[in-house]
Amino acid sequence: MPARARQLNTKKAYIPLLAATAALALNFWAWTILSPLGTRYADELSLRPVALALLLAIPVIVGSLGRIVLGALTDKYGGRRMFAAVCVLQAAVVAVLAFAGDYPSLIAAAVFLGIGGASFVVGVPFVSAWFPSEKSGLALGIYSVGNAGTALAGFFTPRMDDAIGRRQTFFFVALLLAAMAVIFTFKIKNAPGWRASSASSLSQIKKASDNRMTWDLASVYAITFGAFVAFGVYLPVLLKVAYDLPATDAASRAAGFILLATLARPIGGWLSDKIGGKPVIRISLAAIAALAAYLALQPDLRVQTTAVYLSLAAALGTANGAVFALVGKLVKAGSVGSVTGIIGAVGGLGGFLPPLVLGITYERTHSYAVALFLLAASSLAILFYANYRFRDSMYRVRI
């Protein structure tokens, strides 16, 4: 972190941090707004499981690929402008979604909703620039709490749909996004001393992609954030189908899972500030493998099963926080957006396939065991890979 960051007024830094966190939460609400309504759309439009899974997965893949572009643009134009622009666009998309009444129009809206998921990479360089290195892990962890927007979507969207109607629900979320765009346009600034990257966006992306550390951390994030996204978009369906829960109850439980995973991210960042990101990632991956293997046995939904689901959420969130704590400590300020974009894109792609796998395997086997065993095996594989790569000298010095 540049020397000027150490001279920042920390109290003033928390204002843009909180604004960025709120903006992320609203964009993630928009990004996943279709998920808690998925079973309702499936009933209304007579969608097969694979068709529903595709509808829920499209925002994930668009949000993943969009992170590469938004990350590079943030290095060039700054977080203030980029957050304002993304909020305006998402407000328009959610407002248009209020009039979508058939499957093709929902698919079209889902494509643009993906940009809300890409917004995460805007805040990482924006927040990092406001804090010194020794506090960046916790700050980025706090920012990551904005991922709770998926929990907001899961909890409030179906209830608002019941209480005030679907169209009014979409209009309400669009209004919040528009208000956030106004706040970033007129009230929020970039960190003192922030300078736009002089390099082109393409060259920034290439530079980040040539960095081996980018791909090391991306492989970890593909599992940890990929699973977070996959559970976020598909867990309401899984709980309803596998455990015969009512749709609203399933959505609420899924929201609790996502909320806990989100709240664990600051813990992952804080632990990384204290003991280092590498041990946090190692322990988290081992826990994810063990917990996913247990759930693959498809136990009844008892107290211990609920505890395992919640423990999995905590492990995923802790690992996510540790990944970006390492980014904030190891990457130069002018490249944070581009590196974050690639890592975030890979993580988002990690969340694209699991919902499809869950839908396909259930359709053929009437069980989610295969998909959960794959998560356990993948976590173990990445654990061994990361443990080997962390021995490299780049993880002991700034680059």
C-alpha positions as CSV (number, residue, x, y, z in Angstrom):
1,M,0.0,0.0,0.0
2,P,1.4,3.4,-0.9
3,A,2.8,5.6,1.9
4,R,0.1,8.2,1.4
5,A,-2.5,5.6,2.5
6,R,-0.9,5.4,5.9
7,Q,-1.6,9.1,6.4
8,L,-5.3,8.8,5.7
9,N,-7.9,9.8,8.2
10,T,-9.4,6.5,9.2
11,K,-12.6,7.9,10.4
12,K,-13.2,9.6,7.1
13,A,-12.3,6.4,5.3
14,Y,-15.2,4.6,6.9
15,I,-17.8,6.8,5.1
16,P,-16.8,5.6,1.6
17,L,-16.4,2.1,3.0
18,L,-20.0,2.0,4.2
19,A,-21.3,3.6,1.0
20,A,-19.5,1.0,-1.1
21,T,-20.8,-1.8,1.2
22,A,-24.4,-0.5,0.7
23,A,-24.0,-0.1,-3.0
24,L,-22.7,-3.7,-3.2
25,A,-25.6,-5.0,-1.2
26,L,-28.2,-3.3,-3.5
27,N,-26.4,-4.6,-6.6
28,F,-26.3,-8.1,-5.2
29,W,-30.0,-7.9,-4.4
30,A,-30.6,-7.0,-8.0
31,W,-28.2,-9.7,-9.2
32,T,-30.0,-12.5,-7.4
33,I,-33.5,-11.1,-7.3
34,L,-34.8,-14.0,-9.6
35,S,-33.5,-16.7,-7.3
36,P,-36.0,-16.6,-4.5
37,L,-38.8,-16.3,-7.1
38,G,-37.4,-19.2,-9.2
39,T,-39.8,-21.9,-8.0
40,R,-42.7,-19.5,-8.5
41,Y,-41.7,-18.7,-12.1
42,A,-41.2,-22.4,-12.6
43,D,-44.8,-23.1,-11.6
44,E,-46.2,-20.2,-13.5
45,L,-44.3,-20.9,-16.7
46,S,-44.1,-24.7,-16.3
47,L,-40.3,-24.7,-16.4
48,R,-38.3,-27.9,-16.3
49,P,-35.5,-28.1,-13.6
50,V,-32.8,-27.5,-16.2
51,A,-34.6,-24.5,-17.7
52,L,-34.9,-23.0,-14.2
53,A,-31.3,-23.8,-13.4
54,L,-30.2,-22.0,-16.7
55,L,-32.3,-18.9,-15.8
56,L,-30.7,-18.7,-12.4
57,A,-27.2,-19.4,-13.8
58,I,-27.1,-16.8,-16.5
59,P,-26.7,-13.8,-14.2
60,V,-23.8,-15.7,-12.6
61,I,-21.8,-16.2,-15.8
62,V,-22.5,-12.6,-17.0
63,G,-21.4,-11.2,-13.6
64,S,-18.3,-13.4,-13.8
65,L,-17.1,-12.2,-17.2
66,G,-18.2,-8.7,-16.5
67,R,-15.8,-8.5,-13.5
68,I,-12.8,-8.5,-15.8
69,V,-14.0,-5.5,-17.7
70,L,-15.3,-3.6,-14.6
71,G,-12.1,-4.2,-12.7
72,A,-9.9,-2.7,-15.5
73,L,-12.3,0.2,-15.9
74,T,-12.2,0.9,-12.1
75,D,-8.4,1.2,-12.3
76,K,-8.9,3.8,-15.0
77,Y,-12.0,5.7,-13.9
78,G,-12.2,5.1,-10.2
79,G,-14.7,3.5,-7.9
80,R,-16.9,6.6,-7.5
81,R,-17.8,6.8,-11.2
82,M,-18.1,3.1,-11.7
83,F,-20.4,2.5,-8.7
84,A,-22.7,5.4,-9.9
85,A,-22.8,4.0,-13.5
86,V,-23.5,0.4,-12.4
87,C,-26.3,1.5,-10.0
88,V,-28.0,3.5,-12.7
89,L,-27.8,0.5,-15.1
90,Q,-29.1,-2.0,-12.6
91,A,-32.0,0.3,-11.6
92,A,-33.1,0.4,-15.2
93,V,-32.8,-3.4,-15.6
94,V,-34.8,-4.1,-12.5
95,A,-37.5,-1.6,-13.5
96,V,-37.8,-3.3,-16.9
97,L,-37.9,-6.7,-15.2
98,A,-41.2,-5.7,-13.7
99,F,-42.8,-6.1,-17.1
100,A,-41.1,-9.4,-18.0
101,G,-43.8,-12.1,-18.2
102,D,-42.4,-14.9,-20.3
103,Y,-39.3,-17.1,-20.3
104,P,-37.4,-15.3,-23.2
105,S,-37.9,-11.9,-21.5
106,L,-36.7,-13.3,-18.2
107,I,-33.6,-14.7,-19.9
108,A,-32.9,-11.3,-21.5
109,A,-33.3,-9.5,-18.2
110,A,-31.1,-12.1,-16.5
111,V,-28.2,-11.3,-18.8
112,F,-28.2,-7.7,-17.7
113,L,-28.7,-8.5,-14.1
114,G,-25.3,-10.1,-14.2
115,I,-23.7,-6.7,-14.2
116,G,-24.8,-6.3,-10.6
117,G,-22.8,-9.4,-9.7
118,A,-19.8,-7.9,-11.4
119,S,-20.0,-4.8,-9.2
120,F,-18.0,-6.5,-6.5
121,V,-14.7,-5.7,-8.2
122,V,-15.4,-2.0,-8.3
123,G,-15.2,-1.8,-4.5
124,V,-12.0,-3.7,-3.9
125,P,-9.6,-1.1,-5.3
126,F,-11.9,1.7,-4.2
127,V,-11.8,0.5,-0.5
128,S,-8.2,-0.6,-0.6
129,A,-7.1,2.9,-1.6
130,W,-8.6,4.3,1.6
131,F,-6.8,2.0,4.1
132,P,-3.2,1.1,4.9
133,S,-2.0,-2.4,4.3
134,E,-2.2,-3.5,8.0
135,K,-6.0,-2.6,8.0
136,S,-6.9,-3.5,4.5
137,G,-7.9,-7.1,5.3
138,L,-10.6,-6.1,7.8
139,A,-11.7,-3.2,5.6
140,L,-12.2,-5.4,2.6
141,G,-13.9,-8.0,4.8
142,I,-16.4,-5.3,5.9
143,Y,-16.9,-4.3,2.3
144,S,-17.6,-7.9,1.4
145,V,-20.6,-7.9,3.9
146,G,-22.3,-6.3,0.9
147,N,-22.6,-9.8,-0.4
148,A,-25.5,-10.0,2.0
149,G,-27.5,-8.4,-0.8
150,T,-28.2,-12.0,-1.8
151,A,-29.6,-12.7,1.6
152,L,-31.8,-9.5,1.3
153,A,-33.1,-10.9,-1.9
154,G,-33.8,-14.2,-0.4
155,F,-35.6,-12.9,2.6
156,F,-37.4,-9.8,1.4
157,T,-38.2,-10.5,-2.3
158,P,-40.7,-13.4,-1.8
159,R,-42.4,-11.6,1.1
160,M,-42.7,-8.4,-0.8
161,D,-44.0,-10.3,-3.7
162,D,-46.8,-11.7,-1.5
163,A,-47.5,-8.4,0.3
164,I,-47.3,-5.7,-2.4
165,G,-47.0,-7.6,-5.7
166,R,-44.1,-8.5,-7.9
167,R,-44.1,-5.3,-10.0
168,Q,-44.0,-3.0,-7.0
169,T,-41.2,-5.1,-5.5
170,F,-39.1,-4.6,-8.5
171,F,-39.8,-0.9,-8.6
172,F,-38.8,-0.5,-5.0
173,V,-35.4,-2.2,-5.6
174,A,-34.9,0.0,-8.7
175,L,-35.6,3.1,-6.6
176,L,-33.0,2.2,-4.0
177,L,-30.4,1.6,-6.7
178,A,-31.2,5.0,-8.3
179,A,-30.8,6.7,-4.9
180,M,-27.4,5.0,-4.4
181,A,-26.3,6.3,-7.8
182,V,-27.2,9.8,-6.8
183,I,-25.2,9.4,-3.5
184,F,-22.1,8.3,-5.3
185,T,-22.4,11.0,-7.9
186,F,-22.7,13.9,-5.5
187,K,-21.5,12.8,-2.0
188,I,-18.7,10.2,-2.3
189,K,-15.1,10.7,-3.5
190,N,-12.2,8.5,-4.4
191,A,-9.4,8.2,-1.8
192,P,-7.0,11.2,-1.5
193,G,-4.1,10.6,-3.8
194,W,-5.9,8.2,-6.0
195,R,-4.6,8.4,-9.6
196,A,-6.2,6.9,-12.7
197,S,-4.1,4.2,-14.3
198,S,-2.3,5.6,-17.4
199,A,-2.2,2.2,-19.1
200,S,-5.0,1.0,-21.3
201,S,-7.6,-1.3,-19.9
202,L,-6.4,-4.1,-22.1
203,S,-2.8,-3.8,-21.1
204,Q,-3.9,-3.7,-17.4
205,I,-5.8,-7.0,-17.9
206,K,-2.9,-8.6,-19.7
207,K,-0.5,-7.5,-16.9
208,A,-2.8,-9.0,-14.3
209,S,-3.2,-12.2,-16.3
210,D,0.5,-12.6,-16.6
211,N,0.8,-12.6,-12.8
212,R,1.0,-16.2,-11.5
213,M,-0.4,-15.1,-8.1
214,T,-3.6,-14.0,-9.8
215,W,-4.3,-17.5,-10.9
216,D,-3.3,-19.1,-7.6
217,L,-5.8,-17.0,-5.7
218,A,-8.4,-17.3,-8.5
219,S,-8.3,-21.1,-8.1
220,V,-9.1,-20.8,-4.4
221,Y,-11.8,-18.2,-5.1
222,A,-13.3,-20.5,-7.8
223,I,-14.2,-23.0,-5.1
224,T,-15.0,-20.7,-2.2
225,F,-16.9,-18.0,-3.9
226,G,-18.2,-20.4,-6.6
227,A,-19.8,-22.5,-3.9
228,F,-21.1,-19.3,-2.2
229,V,-22.8,-18.2,-5.4
230,A,-24.1,-21.6,-6.3
231,F,-25.7,-22.0,-2.9
232,G,-27.0,-18.5,-3.1
233,V,-28.9,-19.1,-6.3
234,Y,-29.8,-22.7,-5.9
235,L,-30.2,-23.4,-2.2
236,P,-33.8,-22.3,-2.0
237,V,-34.6,-24.9,-4.7
238,L,-32.4,-27.6,-3.0
239,L,-34.1,-27.1,0.4
240,K,-37.5,-27.2,-1.1
241,V,-37.0,-30.3,-3.2
242,A,-34.7,-32.3,-1.0
243,Y,-36.4,-31.6,2.3
244,D,-39.9,-30.7,1.2
245,L,-39.8,-27.2,2.8
246,P,-42.3,-24.5,1.8
247,A,-40.9,-22.0,-0.7
248,T,-40.8,-19.1,1.7
249,D,-39.2,-21.2,4.4
250,A,-36.6,-22.5,2.0
251,A,-35.8,-19.0,0.8
252,S,-35.5,-17.8,4.4
253,R,-33.1,-20.6,5.4
254,A,-31.0,-20.0,2.3
255,A,-30.9,-16.3,3.2
256,G,-29.6,-17.3,6.6
257,F,-26.9,-19.4,5.0
258,I,-25.8,-16.5,2.7
259,L,-25.9,-14.0,5.6
260,L,-23.6,-16.1,7.8
261,A,-21.2,-16.6,4.9
262,T,-21.2,-12.9,4.3
263,L,-20.6,-12.0,7.9
264,A,-17.7,-14.5,8.1
265,R,-15.8,-12.5,5.4
266,P,-14.7,-9.7,7.8
267,I,-13.5,-12.5,10.1
268,G,-11.5,-14.0,7.3
269,G,-10.0,-10.6,6.6
270,W,-9.3,-9.8,10.2
271,L,-7.7,-13.2,10.8
272,S,-5.5,-12.6,7.7
273,D,-4.3,-9.3,9.2
274,K,-3.5,-11.2,12.4
275,I,-2.1,-14.6,11.4
276,G,-1.8,-14.3,7.6
277,G,-4.1,-15.3,4.7
278,K,-2.4,-18.6,3.9
279,P,-3.3,-20.5,7.1
280,V,-6.8,-19.1,7.0
281,I,-7.3,-20.4,3.4
282,R,-5.7,-23.9,4.2
283,I,-8.0,-24.4,7.2
284,S,-11.1,-23.2,5.4
285,L,-10.6,-25.5,2.4
286,A,-10.1,-28.5,4.6
287,A,-13.3,-27.6,6.5
288,I,-15.3,-27.1,3.2
289,A,-14.2,-30.6,2.0
290,A,-15.3,-32.3,5.2
291,L,-18.6,-30.5,5.5
292,A,-19.6,-31.0,1.9
293,A,-18.8,-34.7,2.1
294,Y,-21.2,-35.0,5.1
295,L,-24.0,-33.2,3.3
296,A,-23.5,-35.4,0.2
297,L,-24.8,-38.3,2.4
298,Q,-28.2,-36.4,2.3
299,P,-29.0,-36.6,6.0
300,D,-32.4,-35.6,7.3
301,L,-32.8,-31.9,8.1
302,R,-32.1,-32.2,11.8
303,V,-30.3,-29.8,14.2
304,Q,-26.9,-31.3,13.3
305,T,-27.6,-31.0,9.6
306,T,-28.5,-27.4,10.0
307,A,-25.3,-26.9,12.0
308,V,-23.3,-28.4,9.1
309,Y,-24.9,-26.1,6.6
310,L,-24.1,-23.1,8.7
311,S,-20.5,-24.3,9.4
312,L,-20.1,-24.6,5.6
313,A,-21.3,-21.1,5.1
314,A,-18.8,-19.8,7.7
315,A,-15.9,-21.7,6.1
316,L,-16.8,-20.3,2.6
317,G,-17.1,-16.7,3.9
318,T,-13.8,-16.9,5.9
319,A,-11.9,-18.2,2.9
320,N,-13.4,-15.5,0.6
321,G,-12.3,-12.8,3.1
322,A,-8.8,-14.2,3.2
323,V,-8.4,-14.3,-0.6
324,F,-9.0,-10.6,-1.0
325,A,-7.0,-9.8,2.1
326,L,-4.0,-11.2,0.3
327,V,-4.9,-9.2,-2.8
328,G,-4.9,-6.0,-0.8
329,K,-1.6,-6.8,0.8
330,L,0.3,-8.2,-2.3
331,V,-0.9,-6.2,-5.3
332,K,0.2,-2.7,-6.2
333,A,-2.6,-0.1,-5.9
334,G,-2.8,0.6,-9.7
335,S,-3.4,-3.0,-10.5
336,V,-5.9,-4.1,-7.8
337,G,-8.9,-3.6,-10.0
338,S,-7.6,-5.7,-12.8
339,V,-6.3,-8.5,-10.6
340,T,-9.5,-8.5,-8.6
341,G,-11.5,-8.6,-11.9
342,I,-9.8,-11.8,-13.0
343,I,-10.0,-13.4,-9.6
344,G,-13.7,-12.4,-9.3
345,A,-14.4,-13.6,-12.8
346,V,-13.0,-17.0,-12.1
347,G,-14.8,-17.2,-8.8
348,G,-18.1,-16.3,-10.5
349,L,-17.5,-18.9,-13.2
350,G,-17.0,-21.3,-10.4
351,G,-20.6,-20.6,-9.4
352,F,-22.0,-21.0,-12.9
353,L,-21.6,-24.8,-13.4
354,P,-22.8,-26.0,-9.9
355,P,-26.4,-24.9,-10.3
356,L,-26.6,-26.7,-13.7
357,V,-24.9,-29.8,-12.2
358,L,-27.4,-29.7,-9.3
359,G,-30.3,-29.5,-11.7
360,I,-29.0,-32.2,-14.1
361,T,-28.0,-34.7,-11.4
362,Y,-31.3,-34.3,-9.5
363,E,-33.2,-34.7,-12.7
364,R,-31.4,-38.0,-13.4
365,T,-30.8,-39.4,-10.0
366,H,-33.3,-37.6,-7.8
367,S,-30.4,-36.7,-5.4
368,Y,-27.9,-33.9,-5.0
369,A,-25.2,-36.2,-3.6
370,V,-23.1,-36.3,-6.7
371,A,-22.8,-32.5,-6.9
372,L,-21.9,-32.2,-3.2
373,F,-19.3,-34.9,-3.4
374,L,-17.8,-33.0,-6.4
375,L,-17.5,-29.9,-4.1
376,A,-15.7,-31.9,-1.5
377,A,-13.3,-33.4,-4.0
378,S,-12.6,-30.1,-5.6
379,S,-11.9,-28.4,-2.3
380,L,-9.3,-31.1,-1.4
381,A,-7.6,-30.7,-4.8
382,I,-7.4,-26.9,-4.5
383,L,-6.1,-27.3,-0.9
384,F,-3.2,-29.4,-2.1
385,Y,-2.5,-27.0,-5.0
386,A,-2.6,-23.9,-2.9
387,N,-0.4,-25.4,-0.2
388,Y,2.2,-26.1,-2.8
389,R,2.0,-22.6,-4.4
390,F,2.1,-20.7,-1.1
391,R,5.7,-21.8,-0.8
392,D,6.6,-19.4,-3.6
393,S,8.5,-16.2,-2.6
394,M,5.9,-14.0,-4.0
395,Y,3.7,-14.7,-1.0
396,R,6.4,-13.3,1.3
397,V,6.9,-9.9,-0.4
398,R,4.8,-7.3,-2.1
399,I,4.7,-7.3,-5.9
